[in-house]
């Protein structure tokens, strides 16, 4: 089971594409997200930034 916490982009990508290198996994995840406009919009609108509190 996956731990419930915040994940870095490459770390999350590796969970979806475990046999790929981190760079390839991240590229695939970004392409996957870009193919779904609703998901991309939702992710972008909820982004507060790494150092926002």
Secondary structure, 3 states (H helix, E strand, C coil): CCCCCCCCHHHHHHHHCCCCCHHHHHHHHHHHHHCCHHHHHHHHHCCCCCCCC
